[in-house]
């Protein structure tokens, strides 16, 4: 019976998670912004490495 009461006290609701985000949003913004800027710079500065080739076969039309 005690284990059930302890487990019930440890569960968190949506309001608890929203409260956590409201209290710590400044600490979440800095790493998120740093990762975004890093990925943006990698995307812009990475040299283009995709190369495509194609062969076109041109034949005269054959009318019966």
RASUL-V872275 format. One record per helix or strand of 2 or more residues. SS is the DSSP state (~ for helix, > for strand). FROM is the first residue (numbers start at 1). TO is the last residue. If there is no record, write none. Layout:
SS,FROM,TO ; SS,FROM,TO
This chain:
~,2,10 ; ~,14,45
